[in-house]
Amino acid sequence: MGHNSDANLVDKLFALLLYLLPHHLLSQVMYVITRCEWVPFKNALIRQAIKLYGIDMSIAANPDPASYCSFNAFFTRSLRSDARPLATESNAVLSPVDGAVSQSGQIVDGRIFQAKGRDYSLEELVGGDKALVEAFDGGRFATIYLSPRDYHRIHIPLAGRLTKMLHVPGRLFSVSPSTTRTVPRLFSRNERVVNLFETDAGPMAVIMVGAIFVASIDTVWAGTVAPLSRSVKTSSYEDDCIEPAVFERGAEIGRFNMGSTVVLLFGKNAVEWSEAMQPDAKLCMGQSIGTTL
């Protein structure tokens, strides 16, 4: 009992510190540091990260740490083509990232479960977009946390066509398990990029949630999206004059420049999560995390 109380106190003190920190300023500083190309400095950072987090360079497309031009180039490194085989079942929903399951389940009455005693609003998560609320209420969600040791490129779980992207400004709290337990409405308060796709299973949202020290969030169709502005910005990809962005299952769609979280949303009766989707379970990009119905 005493151990749990001590852990809860530490979590709360850490969360209090995060409230006081200048999130965006720190992330801007991190942007500069991680893109520094001075060889002794960037090599020292890369060596320290590999040692501290136990990063496996044997699966990287380029396994030589010293050959990366900056820490960010190392952090967003690609993997060998055989490192993350895609699940072969035709109805499999693929994990979009390497990471750990935070939570998964059903969206009930417009609320999404965050942690014991905490949930948040679907409407707030999607920047107040009523059409998205209608599309996903009663459906399924999954929240996947990427730690600093993980591969940081994001892939599409099902083949789909991009229809909309929303950049929603916000705070940049840490998204570590401790802050997930203590900061109310964490994922609907942090800056995020909501990407909406049309798939054979209906609408699917892949939401890239920013965090402290996440210098930027990139997509393959728009480049750097966040940070961008301090108001919600919606980009539509449904106009006839815009070439549609169509992706095969498992294709890369974006990346985090430093670690963060992905939230997946599916509509009602669209998918069923697999037994792998238990809190804290480790995932590899491309493995089956559920099936379409």
N, C-alpha and C positions, 0 to 999 in steps of 0.2 A: 504494500500500500504506500509506504514511504517512497519507494523507488518511482512509482507512477506519479506521485505528487511532485517529486523533484523534477521529473521529465516534463510535466505539464508547466511547471514554473519556468524552466529553461525555455520552452517553446514560447511562452507568453512574453518573457523578457526579450527574446530575439525578435518577436513580432513588434514589440514596442519600439525597439531600435529601428526597425524597418520603416515605421511610421515617420520617424524623425529624419531619416536620411533623404537627401536630394536625389531622388531616383534617376531622373533624366540627365542631370549633370554627371552623375557617376557613370551612366551608360555612355554618354558622349566621351568622357575620359577613356573609358574602356575601348571605344571605337578607335581612338588615336593609338592607344597602346598596342592593340591587337593587329594593327596594320603597319606598325613600324617595321621597316625592312633593314635596319641596322643589324648586320649579321650576328655579332656577339650577343646582342640583347634578345633578338627573336629566337636564336638557338637555345639560349638559357631558359627562356620561357617554355619552349617546346619540350626540352629535356625534363624540366621540373614537372610539367603536366603529365608526361608519360609515366614518370616515377610516382607522382602523387596519386594518380587515378588508376594506375595499372592498365594503361591503354595498349591494346593489342595491335601493333603495327604490321603484323604478318598478314592481315587481311586487307590492308590498304592497297589501293592500286599503285601507289608510290610508297614503298615501305621505308624510304630514307628520310628520317626527320629533318636532317640538315638541308635537304634540297628544297623545302618549302620557302617561298619568298617572304612569308610573314606568319605570325601565329594564327591569324584568321584563316589563311590558306590551309594550314595544317588542321585547324579545328573543323573546317568544312570539307575535309578530304573525301574523295570518292573511294569506294571499295573495289576490290577485285570483282570481275564479272561473275565469278562462281561463289562469292562469299555469302550472298543472300539469295538462295534459290527461291523462286515463287511457288507457293502451294499449287498443286496441279489440278485440284478439284475445280470444276467449272463454276460451281456456285459458292466458292470460298471468298470470304471477305478478308483481304490481306491486312496485316499490321502495316500502318504507314511509316513506322519508325522503329528503330531500336529504342527500348526504354522499359519502363515498369508500369504496370497497371496501377492507377490511382483508384479509380472507381469505374463501374459500368452498371448499366441497368436500364430501367424504363423512365421516361420523362412523364411525370405524373402531375396533372393540373398545372402544367407550365412551370414546374420546378425540377431542378436537377440536383441530385445528391452530390455533395462535396466531401464531407467527412462526418463522423458521428456528431449529431447535433447541429449540423450546418448544411444548408442547401442554398440555391440561388435561382434567380429568375431566368428562364429561357429568353424572355423578351429583352431583358437587359443584356444578356450575352450576345444577342444578334443585333445590338444597336437600336432596338426599338422597331425593327422591321416586322410589321404585322403579318405580312405574307409568309415570312420564314417561321414565325410562331405557329401559324396555322398548319404549315407543312410538317412541322416536327413534333408538335404537342401529341403526347400519347405514344411516341416512337421510342427509339433506343438511343442511348448515349454511351460513349466510352471516353475516359480521360486517361491519357498516357503521358507519363513524366520522363523527360530525357535528362539524364545526369551528365556532368562534364565528361565522363568517360565514354559516352555513347557516340555512335555515328549520328551526324546532325543534319542529314538531308532527309527530306520528307517526300513520300511517294504516295500515289493515289491507290486507295484500297480496292476500287472497282473501276473498270473502264467507264469513262464519262466525258461529258462535254461541259466545259465551264460556261456558266450563265451569268454569274454575278460575283463581284468581290466588294466587300465592305472593309474599310479601315476604320476601326473604332478606337479613338484615343483613350488613354486612361493612365493609371498608376503603373509602376513597375516593381511591385512586390516580388520577393523571391517566391518561387513556386515549389520549393522543397517540401517534403512530407510534413515537416514541422509547421510551416506556415499554412499549409493546406488544412491542418488541424485547428489553427488558431485565428486566421484572418478571415472575417466574414465576407462572403460573396467574392472570394479571391479571383476566380477566373472571369467574372463579369465586371470586375473593376480594373484589371490590368489591360494595357494596350493589346489589341489583337487584330488579326486579319481573318475575316470570315469569307471563305471561298465556297461558293455553291455550285454543285455539279448536277447535271441530269444523267441518271444511270438507268439500266434496265430494271433496277430495284426501286426506282423513283428518285426523289431528290436526296442528295447527300451533301452534308456540309463538313469540310475539313477546316477547323479553326486553329490558327496558329497563335498561341498566347505568348505575349512578351513577358519578360521578367527582368529583374535587376541585373545589370551588366550585359543584357542582350542588346548589343549595339545596333542591330537592325534585323528585320525579317525580309527575306527576298522571295519572290516568286519567279518562275521561269518565263512568265508572259509579261510581267510588268517591272522586273528588276526589283530594286529596293522599294518597299511599300511603307514600312514603318521604321523609324519615325517619319511622319509626313506632315501632319497638321494637327490642330487641337480640336477639330470638329469631325463628325462622322462623314466619310466620303464614300460614295457608292459608285462603282464602275459596272456598267452593264455590258455583257458580251452577247446579247441577243439580237442586236441590230443587223440588218441585212448587209450593211456596209462594212461590218467588222468580220474578219476571217475567224471562224470558230476555233477555239482552242480545244481540241479533242485529244484525249490521253488514253493509251492502252493501260490495262491494269498493271500496277507496279511501276509505272513511269514516274520519274522525278518531277515534282511540281514546285518545290521550294526548299529553303534551308533557313536554319537559325544561325545567326552569327553569335554564338554562345548558347548555353542550354536553356530549355524551356519546356513547354507542354503543348500537346495537341489534343483537342476535343473533337470527337467524331459525332455527328448527328445523322440519324436515319428516321424516315417516316414510320407511321404505324403499320404493323404487320409486314415490314420490309426485310428485317434480318433477325436472326437469333444468335446471341453470343455463345461462344464455345466455353467449355469448362476451363480453358486457359485464362479466361478473363476474371481472375480472382485478384483482390487487392494485393499489391506488392509482387505479383507474378512477373517474371522477366519475359520480354518479348524481343524477337528479332524481326526486322523489316522483312516482309514477304511471307511470314508464316500465317497460317489460317487462324483468325481470331473469331470467326463466326461463319454463318451461311446465309445466303439470301433465301427468302421464302417464296 
